[in-house]
């Protein structure tokens, strides 16, 4: 009788141990909801700024040689 009780107790402990780890030991993954940000509708870059930037780059490059 004592052997049966010991085996039953061992089986209960083994089953509870397996049930406790049934989900795995990894941390749970929390998904963050994506936030959509609308950018205001603005015009493109003024072409004058592009030309001025290219001129500045050419002047800087010619001065370094």
Phi, psi and omega in degrees: 000321181293324179295320179294319179295319179295317178294321178295318179294320178295321179294319179295319179293319180295317181293321180291327177293319178292320181293327180292327181259018184296328180278352183096171183257005180283156177286152181286146181265124179255120180270129179269131180294140180283137180252123179269124179250124177271129177272143180294146180285112179234163179286172178285175181292139179297134183295335177296322178293325179293315179296317179298320178294320177294320177298317179296322179293320179294320179295319180293322181289323181288333180281343183274350180269000000 
